[in-house]
């Protein structure tokens, strides 16, 4: 069970915007990574644009 302090820290982290970097490792291959987190990345062959 997590302490109240740990829960508050998690909530604060969720409120902050993460900086996401996008790179093309080769044509048709896109890699997304979170700034400051070299172990967290996602690679994909399909990227779609989001309409707002």
C-alpha positions in Angstrom: 0.0 0.0 0.0 1.4 3.4 -0.9 1.7 6.2 1.6 -0.2 9.5 1.2 3.1 11.3 0.3 3.7 8.8 -2.6 0.2 9.4 -3.9 0.6 13.1 -3.8 3.9 12.9 -5.7 2.2 10.7 -8.4 -0.6 13.2 -8.7 1.8 16.1 -9.0 3.7 14.2 -11.8 0.5 13.6 -13.7 -0.3 17.4 -13.7 3.0 18.2 -15.4 3.2 18.2 -19.2 5.8 15.7 -20.5 8.0 16.7 -23.3 7.8 14.1 -26.1 10.5 14.0 -28.8 9.7 12.5 -32.2 12.4 11.1 -34.5 12.4 9.0 -37.7 14.9 6.2 -37.4 14.4 5.3 -41.1 11.7 6.3 -43.6 8.4 5.0 -42.4 9.7 4.3 -38.8 8.9 6.8 -36.1 10.2 6.7 -32.5 8.6 8.6 -29.7 10.6 9.2 -26.5 10.0 11.2 -23.3 12.5 13.9 -22.4 14.6 12.8 -19.4 13.5 9.2 -19.7 16.0 7.3 -22.0 14.4 4.0 -21.1 10.9 5.0 -22.1 10.3 5.0 -25.9 7.8 3.7 -28.4 8.6 2.7 -32.0 6.0 2.4 -34.7 5.5 1.9 -38.4 2.1 3.6 -38.4 1.4 7.2 -37.2 -1.9 8.9 -37.6 -2.7 12.6 -37.0 -5.1 13.5 -34.3 -7.9 15.9 -35.2 -8.9 18.3 -32.4 
